Amino acid sequence: MTCESDFDCPGTQHCFLNVSWSDVGSFCECSSWYGWTGTPDCTSFGVQAKFALSVKAIEAFIGLLLIIASFLDGYYAYHMWKKDRKKYATKLSLLYSSFGVLFHLCWSLWEIAIIATPEKNALEIANDEEKYHTYIPAKRTFLVLTVIFLILSCLHVSILWLEVAYTTKHLVVGKSTKFRTYKRIVYAIEVFHAVILSIAAVLGLFYLIVLLAFPLMIGIAISYTVGYIRLNSLIQKNLDNAAVQDPSQRAHYNRLIRSVKKTTGGVVLSVYLMILSGIVYSVLVLLDWREYSEINHISTAYFVNEVFIIALLWALVTIWIFSHESFHGFKTRSLGSSQKEAAHSPDTTTLSFAPGSKDEIDSSL
């Protein structure tokens, strides 16, 4: 059966036009994006469908584990916050990354539901010649929320990264006008991007979301790269500072700085991978994804898109692990130490470069 658009095809079938892997000019077939087979009903799972289900199941399992741990963190954070609101009211990094992981989990579950229900792949969207699955709008919403909270997480943690790098050179308490200005700018960007992306999602302007998110991700990659380079300098110079003589303090600084360095490296690599895969995927879609999605083969376009999704999850998990470890370390010491001991021991969420110094950087920003 010849066709010019998806809606010329019966049921849930898609229209394939002039694809290089077929000798037929135009024909109707099951969607090769999700890998359904068995025309005319398209209710069987091919190689691509099995691949997609396997990947999504792994992503969902990782997200579920982190969400369970986040609930436990939230329980402890609430009880500790009641005792010291000033100290715990600003643990936003863990909150942002936890919500990001939660929405990514929801996105993965919707994707699994889509693959499992091929009979619902007949949704018509205004001004679009392609058929969509009934669950696509809900899935897109959770993907947008995931991106929003990823950017919030990255922007918020970048305050700590850049403040550490600045302190290495100037040894200034967080009272610097430059830092106060930077923090205000970051908070303003967080609110602005969350509002704009939410409005774009409600209006269904998903291409606008991509246009807005990519410049922010590029900026995050650059700022994290600069922070990563300067943190290397921090390790080499400040740990040799004669003022830091206590072995336990030095060990504490070493652990914390290694954690910061590892987190920065993970975020930088994952963000660069997101940018690269996002560009490649956009090109494939513009050229026509069907050309790169042969029937009953793993779709190249879907694979590249999945690289973007996995990189997004990688960035979220990296920030979540850092925030979780920082919080858990302080919680353990708070529960196991007396108030007097806690007053004299360094906080795992704080960097200081001289014993008893006020030159501290609190990651609870």
HUBELWO-V553836 format. One record per helix or strand of 3 or more residues. SS is the DSSP state (A for helix, B for strand). FROM is the first residue (numbers start at 0). LEN is the number of residues. If there is no record, write none. Layout:
ss;from;len
SS;FROM;LEN
SS;FROM;LEN
This chain:
ss;from;len
A;5;3
B;13;4
B;25;4
A;46;37
A;84;4
A;91;25
A;117;3
A;135;35
A;176;26
A;205;33
A;246;41
A;288;4
A;299;37
A;338;6
B;349;3
B;359;3
